[in-house]
Amino acid sequence: MSAPAPTFVLPGDVDDVTVPSGGNTYDRRTCQALAAAGRPVREVAVAGTWPRPDTSARDRLTRVLAELPEGTVTVLDGLVACGVPEVVVPQARRLRLAVLVHLPLASETGSAPASAAELDARERETLQAAGAVVATSAWTARRLVAHHGLAADRVHVVPPGTDPAPLAPGTDGRSRLVCVAAVTPRKGQDLLVEALAAIVDLPWSCECVGPVRRDPAYAERLRGLIERRGLGDRITLAGPRTGEDLEGGYAAADLAVLPSRAEPYGMVVTEALARGIPVLATAVDGVPETLGRASDGSVPGILVPPGDPTALAGALRRWSADPGLRRRLRASAHLRRGALDGWDTTARQWADVLGRLQRMSWSLR
């Protein structure tokens, strides 16, 4: 009898276009790329307020895992798995489990210290029981190994791929800014507003693209901040965009800005570079590795310290005032564009992880 197809257990909103996120995009595109490479997987979406589900969602996940045949290669998105070790750990005795970690749970900005510590402990218990852990960036892998005491050979790095895209024509090459990110404290749009308030003498407009419903209270505070700084006519909270609408936002952009307080990878960085758009981002977590260097050694963007609107404003002022800098960054972004890996590379790396799990010597523990 042939082995059952690998099963990916994903958050229930993974296909909801009203809440696009890097994690959801990664999950969906990975499954599609594996199928295109001749390695189809079964997808099971489990709705819930992960990583803190209610009893109903926890019971659904328990049933999903219990119904899988013994020895099934099973990949659980960390958002679903890491908060409920009481559900996942017992199944590690009968399933070939891998946990996919986009962002360590305790890294989400705004969590109360006690809550973050509890989630951190739950994540550790879950990951230590898994047969393999997959991180979407080298930074995340290093943190998981060091922080949770995981064996390095059990932690695999499989970064996101990037879709090819046409070069963005931009506007005047200087003044149109785009920030593509969910509107949450971790993404730091409030820091960007404060920075932009310091350079009102310069020509710029900024479009913030991303869902607001993940943290409605923060979104409301952000709207209030924009109004208090008198920037309502220059900063737009556009809401979520996908497909052609998102492409249009990138096409008009001269500079992509990512002011995150924490960011394990930053898929929008490579999305911008795929269009030849330079990036201004905070030098936090995995972002410097994601930005990378072009083939000539140049950096296709500007990195500033996290949590520092003054530094962000200074970088924006340099960008606006120095045409030579803008030319150099665009040239570097164009070079970096040609070196980005596609989702086929992600699929090959995932196929290797799935194959390792399938070949593992397995016994009930």
C-alpha positions as a printed NumPy array, in Angstrom:
array([[  0.   ,   0.   ,   0.   ],
       [  1.361,   3.429,  -0.94 ],
       [  1.888,   6.038,   1.743],
       [ -0.876,   8.643,   2.137],
       [ -0.25 ,  12.045,   0.588],
       [  1.432,  14.554,   2.894],
       [ -1.131,  16.714,   4.681],
       [ -0.757,  20.429,   5.354],
       [ -2.892,  21.741,   8.232],
       [ -3.385,  25.474,   7.755],
       [ -5.233,  28.378,   9.387],
       [ -8.833,  28.662,   8.266],
       [ -8.321,  32.107,   6.7  ],
       [ -5.562,  31.015,   4.34 ],
       [ -7.716,  31.598,   1.251],
       [ -9.577,  34.664,   2.546],
       [ -8.542,  37.536,   0.259],
       [ -9.741,  40.064,   2.841],
       [ -6.951,  39.075,   5.224],
       [ -3.893,  38.537,   2.993],
       [ -0.643,  37.986,   4.85 ],
       [  2.827,  36.729,   4.131],
       [  2.115,  33.559,   6.074],
       [ -1.084,  32.811,   4.203],
       [  0.574,  33.523,   0.866],
       [  3.479,  31.248,   1.747],
       [  1.167,  28.386,   2.759],
       [ -1.018,  28.65 ,  -0.32 ],
       [  1.823,  29.086,  -2.831],
       [  3.89 ,  26.276,  -1.307],
       [  1.045,  23.806,  -1.739],
       [  0.47 ,  24.997,  -5.31 ],
       [  4.166,  24.776,  -6.16 ],
       [  4.447,  21.25 ,  -4.751],
       [  1.473,  20.161,  -6.875],
       [  3.013,  21.777,  -9.96 ],
       [  6.245,  19.891,  -9.268],
       [  4.392,  16.558,  -9.195],
       [  4.267,  16.352,  -5.387],
       [  0.606,  17.061,  -4.573],
       [ -0.354,  17.481,  -0.945],
       [ -3.646,  17.444,   0.88 ],
       [ -4.674,  20.761,   2.417],
       [ -6.873,  20.97 ,   5.503],
       [ -7.887,  24.403,   6.791],
       [ -8.935,  24.672,  10.435],
       [-10.726,  27.876,  11.387],
       [-10.017,  29.393,  14.789],
       [ -8.567,  32.318,  16.663],
       [ -5.076,  30.859,  16.533],
       [ -2.817,  30.689,  18.458],
       [ -5.484,  30.962,  21.178],
       [ -8.403,  28.934,  19.822],
       [-11.696,  28.359,  21.564],
       [-12.785,  24.875,  22.589],
       [-14.588,  24.249,  19.309],
       [-11.523,  25.029,  17.169],
       [ -9.268,  22.967,  19.455],
       [-11.664,  20.027,  19.114],
       [-11.703,  20.387,  15.312],
       [ -7.92 ,  20.235,  15.182],
       [ -7.93 ,  17.2  ,  17.465],
       [-10.339,  15.41 ,  15.12 ],
       [ -8.378,  16.352,  12.001],
       [ -5.152,  14.916,  13.39 ],
       [ -6.78 ,  11.831,  14.898],
       [ -8.332,  10.916,  11.553],
       [ -5.008,  10.878,   9.699],
       [ -3.549,   7.41 ,   9.128],
       [ -0.633,   6.462,  11.339],
       [  2.69 ,   7.576,   9.894],
       [  1.215,  10.313,   7.656],
       [  3.653,  13.096,   6.878],
       [  1.831,  16.047,   8.41 ],
       [  2.862,  19.712,   8.243],
       [  1.174,  22.065,  10.676],
       [  1.356,  25.815,  10.296],
       [  2.925,  27.071,  13.521],
       [  0.125,  29.559,  14.082],
       [ -2.222,  26.581,  14.423],
       [  0.14 ,  24.167,  16.167],
       [  2.34 ,  26.092,  18.552],
       [ -0.308,  27.347,  20.957],
       [ -1.892,  23.934,  21.585],
       [  0.783,  21.39 ,  22.565],
       [ -1.893,  19.432,  24.435],
       [ -3.395,  18.629,  21.007],
       [ -0.255,  18.307,  18.896],
       [  2.267,  16.556,  21.136],
       [  0.249,  13.317,  21.587],
       [ -0.06 ,  13.052,  17.787],
       [  3.736,  13.252,  17.424],
       [  3.755,   9.657,  18.639],
       [  1.83 ,   8.418,  15.595],
       [  2.312,  11.   ,  12.809],
       [  5.445,  12.235,  11.041],
       [  5.017,  15.821,  12.18 ],
       [  6.686,  18.948,  10.871],
       [  5.821,  22.4  ,  12.202],
       [  6.179,  25.406,   9.897],
       [  7.171,  28.556,  11.799],
       [  6.665,  31.912,  10.102],
       [  7.059,  34.029,  13.239],
       [  7.874,  32.819,  16.764],
       [  4.715,  33.393,  18.795],
       [  6.396,  35.563,  21.427],
       [  7.711,  37.912,  18.71 ],
       [  4.29 ,  39.39 ,  17.944],
       [  4.397,  43.02 ,  19.043],
       [  1.884,  44.184,  21.631],
       [  1.446,  40.966,  23.614],
       [  1.444,  41.313,  27.385],
       [  4.647,  39.86 ,  28.892],
       [  2.817,  37.095,  30.764],
       [  0.865,  36.106,  27.654],
       [  4.003,  36.117,  25.488],
       [  5.843,  33.952,  28.039],
       [  3.01 ,  31.438,  28.113],
       [  2.868,  31.196,  24.329],
       [  6.646,  30.894,  24.238],
       [  6.533,  27.892,  26.585],
       [  3.744,  26.274,  24.576],
       [  5.677,  26.787,  21.353],
       [  8.776,  25.19 ,  22.89 ],
       [  6.823,  22.098,  23.963],
       [  5.284,  21.725,  20.505],
       [  8.505,  22.194,  18.551],
       [ 10.535,  19.875,  20.737],
       [  8.029,  17.082,  20.009],
       [  7.969,  17.562,  16.219],
       [ 10.017,  15.376,  13.907],
       [ 11.087,  18.45 ,  11.953],
       [ 10.734,  22.217,  12.171],
       [ 10.67 ,  24.384,   9.046],
       [ 11.531,  28.078,   9.272],
       [ 10.923,  30.557,   6.484],
       [ 14.174,  32.429,   7.128],
       [ 17.652,  31.73 ,   8.398],
       [ 17.1  ,  34.273,  11.183],
       [ 14.044,  32.369,  12.423],
       [ 15.9  ,  29.058,  12.268],
       [ 18.787,  30.421,  14.322],
       [ 16.402,  31.864,  16.904],
       [ 14.434,  28.63 ,  17.237],
       [ 17.577,  26.551,  17.698],
       [ 19.063,  28.892,  20.281],
       [ 15.909,  29.878,  22.123],
       [ 14.086,  26.55 ,  22.251],
       [ 17.076,  24.233,  22.456],
       [ 16.288,  22.426,  19.213],
       [ 18.768,  20.215,  17.423],
       [ 20.071,  22.166,  14.443],
       [ 19.714,  19.19 ,  12.082],
       [ 15.957,  19.083,  12.782],
       [ 15.416,  22.705,  11.748],
       [ 15.212,  23.387,   8.011],
       [ 15.166,  26.748,   6.231],
       [ 12.753,  27.022,   3.301],
       [ 12.354,  30.681,   2.27 ],
       [  9.415,  31.966,   0.242],
       [  9.68 ,  32.145,  -3.507],
       [  9.007,  35.248,  -5.559],
       [  6.805,  35.542,  -8.623],
       [  8.345,  37.191, -11.681],
       [  6.905,  40.662, -12.266],
       [  7.353,  43.509, -14.738],
       [  9.5  ,  46.473, -13.782],
       [  7.476,  49.14 , -11.99 ],
       [  7.41 ,  52.41 , -13.941],
       [  6.783,  54.403, -10.76 ],
       [  5.816,  58.064, -10.9  ],
       [  8.523,  60.731, -10.815],
       [ 11.075,  58.278,  -9.404],
       [ 11.027,  60.039,  -6.056],
       [  7.748,  60.842,  -4.361],
       [  5.394,  57.844,  -4.415],
       [  5.809,  55.595,  -1.366],
       [  4.06 ,  52.285,  -0.749],
       [  3.9  ,  50.281,   2.473],
       [  2.433,  46.8  ,   1.987],
       [  1.721,  45.202,   5.359],
       [ -1.127,  44.218,   7.638],
       [ -2.1  ,  47.174,   9.807],
       [ -0.756,  45.929,  13.142],
       [  1.682,  47.326,  15.724],
       [  4.407,  44.904,  14.596],
       [  4.417,  46.418,  11.11 ],
       [  5.073,  49.908,  12.492],
       [  2.848,  52.113,  10.353],
       [  2.629,  54.526,  13.303],
       [  6.399,  54.987,  13.104],
       [  6.092,  55.73 ,   9.397],
       [  3.407,  58.358,  10.011],
       [  5.614,  60.098,  12.589],
       [  8.536,  60.023,  10.159],
       [  6.456,  61.447,   7.333],
       [  5.155,  64.189,   9.621],
       [  8.767,  65.347,   9.961],
       [  9.249,  65.788,   6.203],
       [  6.057,  67.596,   5.174],
       [  8.218,  70.095,   3.312],
       [  9.097,  67.401,   0.756],
       [  6.953,  66.114,  -2.121],
       [  5.582,  62.682,  -1.23 ],
       [  2.429,  60.622,  -0.978],
       [  2.132,  57.268,   0.761],
       [ -0.253,  54.394,   0.257],
       [ -0.5  ,  51.831,   3.077],
       [ -1.86 ,  48.594,   1.637],
       [ -2.987,  45.845,   3.994],
       [ -5.901,  44.489,   6.016],
       [ -7.056,  46.5  ,   9.02 ],
       [ -9.269,  43.927,  10.692],
       [ -6.443,  42.029,  12.391],
       [ -6.153,  44.797,  14.984],
       [ -9.066,  47.256,  14.62 ],
       [ -8.047,  49.234,  17.713],
       [ -4.568,  49.87 ,  16.317],
       [ -6.034,  50.807,  12.938],
       [ -8.287,  53.351,  14.635],
       [ -5.364,  54.82 ,  16.557],
       [ -3.408,  55.031,  13.314],
       [ -6.227,  56.919,  11.591],
       [ -6.335,  59.33 ,  14.522],
       [ -2.57 ,  59.853,  14.337],
       [ -2.757,  60.609,  10.616],
       [ -5.449,  63.214,  11.223],
       [ -3.655,  64.813,  14.175],
       [ -0.513,  65.194,  12.069],
       [ -2.571,  66.77 ,   9.276],
       [ -1.607,  64.065,   6.752],
       [ -5.046,  62.848,   5.722],
       [ -4.567,  64.103,   2.168],
       [ -1.129,  62.486,   1.771],
       [ -1.408,  59.084,   3.493],
       [ -3.997,  56.553,   2.349],
       [ -4.994,  53.431,   4.262],
       [ -6.062,  51.463,   1.212],
       [ -7.069,  48.211,   2.922],
       [ -6.232,  44.77 ,   1.546],
       [ -5.373,  44.405,  -2.121],
       [ -4.605,  41.38 ,  -4.227],
       [ -4.17 ,  40.562,  -7.915],
       [ -4.381,  43.468, -10.331],
       [ -5.186,  45.976,  -7.599],
       [ -1.984,  45.116,  -5.743],
       [ -0.015,  45.143,  -8.99 ],
       [ -1.283,  48.651,  -9.668],
       [ -0.059,  49.831,  -6.277],
       [  3.388,  48.43 ,  -6.888],
       [  3.506,  49.779, -10.451],
       [  3.035,  53.338,  -9.194],
       [  5.616,  53.051,  -6.415],
       [  9.004,  54.724,  -6.428],
       [ 10.066,  53.367,  -3.023],
       [  8.724,  50.531,  -0.86 ],
       [  8.815,  51.153,   2.893],
       [  8.661,  48.481,   5.608],
       [  8.984,  50.051,   9.1  ],
       [  8.454,  46.831,  11.075],
       [  9.315,  46.415,  14.741],
       [  9.801,  42.662,  14.163],
       [ 10.009,  40.813,  10.83 ],
       [ 11.313,  37.259,  10.384],
       [ 11.541,  37.504,   6.585],
       [  9.536,  40.294,   4.922],
       [  8.023,  38.914,   1.72 ],
       [  7.07 ,  42.415,   0.575],
       [ 10.784,  43.18 ,   0.317],
       [ 11.27 ,  40.578,  -2.416],
       [  7.912,  41.49 ,  -3.979],
       [  9.204,  45.045,  -4.387],
       [ 12.621,  43.935,  -5.636],
       [ 10.958,  41.66 ,  -8.198],
       [  9.601,  44.883,  -9.708],
       [ 12.89 ,  46.759,  -9.439],
       [ 11.61 ,  48.957,  -6.6  ],
       [ 14.198,  49.964,  -3.98 ],
       [ 13.301,  49.305,  -0.342],
       [ 13.585,  51.353,   2.825],
       [ 13.209,  49.016,   5.807],
       [ 14.153,  48.568,   9.413],
       [ 17.266,  46.459,  10.025],
       [ 15.365,  44.005,  12.191],
       [ 15.447,  40.203,  12.444],
       [ 15.539,  38.623,   8.959],
       [ 15.061,  41.747,   6.851],
       [ 18.757,  42.436,   6.049],
       [ 19.143,  38.864,   4.756],
       [ 15.971,  39.19 ,   2.698],
       [ 17.087,  42.482,   1.17 ],
       [ 20.447,  40.925,   0.382],
       [ 22.955,  42.267,  -2.071],
       [ 22.989,  42.604,  -5.823],
       [ 25.534,  40.766,  -7.953],
       [ 27.871,  43.77 ,  -7.791],
       [ 27.801,  43.773,  -3.986],
       [ 25.521,  46.784,  -3.669],
       [ 22.516,  46.87 ,  -1.33 ],
       [ 19.199,  47.545,  -3.136],
       [ 17.778,  49.688,  -0.391],
       [ 18.305,  51.551,   2.87 ],
       [ 18.223,  49.96 ,   6.332],
       [ 17.514,  51.979,   9.475],
       [ 17.285,  51.025,  13.162],
       [ 13.879,  49.666,  14.226],
       [ 11.535,  51.76 ,  16.342],
       [ 13.211,  55.048,  15.364],
       [ 10.993,  57.461,  13.391],
       [ 13.774,  60.073,  13.363],
       [ 16.106,  57.678,  11.539],
       [ 13.282,  56.751,   9.193],
       [ 12.6  ,  60.418,   8.428],
       [ 16.306,  61.021,   7.807],
       [ 16.483,  58.163,   5.322],
       [ 13.394,  59.43 ,   3.51 ],
       [ 14.904,  62.905,   3.33 ],
       [ 18.147,  61.508,   1.863],
       [ 16.138,  59.5  ,  -0.677],
       [ 14.174,  62.556,  -1.744],
       [ 17.11 ,  64.965,  -1.865],
       [ 19.758,  62.857,  -3.596],
       [ 19.068,  61.846,  -7.219],
       [ 22.374,  59.979,  -7.352],
       [ 21.315,  57.824,  -4.411],
       [ 18.002,  57.076,  -6.082],
       [ 19.746,  56.052,  -9.311],
       [ 22.166,  53.769,  -7.454],
       [ 19.421,  52.086,  -5.449],
       [ 17.253,  51.521,  -8.52 ],
       [ 20.195,  50.022, -10.412],
       [ 20.934,  47.734,  -7.473],
       [ 17.265,  46.697,  -7.189],
       [ 17.239,  45.829, -10.895],
       [ 20.293,  43.603, -10.428],
       [ 18.885,  41.949,  -7.302],
       [ 15.661,  41.282,  -9.189],
       [ 17.431,  38.831, -11.473],
       [ 18.748,  36.709,  -8.595],
       [ 15.509,  36.067,  -6.698],
       [ 14.413,  32.446,  -6.346],
       [ 10.996,  31.379,  -7.571],
       [  8.41 ,  29.156,  -5.906],
       [  9.829,  26.187,  -7.801],
       [ 12.901,  26.464,  -5.57 ],
       [ 10.653,  26.535,  -2.508],
       [  8.894,  23.408,  -3.775],
       [ 12.188,  21.548,  -4.274],
       [ 13.314,  22.399,  -0.767],
       [  9.98 ,  21.347,   0.697],
       [ 10.067,  18.081,  -1.252],
       [ 13.414,  17.345,   0.373],
       [ 11.984,  17.969,   3.856],
       [  8.93 ,  15.813,   3.139],
       [ 11.149,  13.049,   1.787],
       [ 13.312,  13.121,   4.905],
       [ 10.241,  12.798,   7.093],
       [  8.937,   9.914,   5.025],
       [ 12.263,   8.075,   5.246],
       [ 12.694,   8.566,   8.975],
       [ 12.808,   5.458,  11.084],
       [  9.452,   5.645,  12.825],
       [  8.058,   3.924,  15.836],
       [  5.347,   4.689,  18.345],
       [  6.782,   6.465,  21.351]])
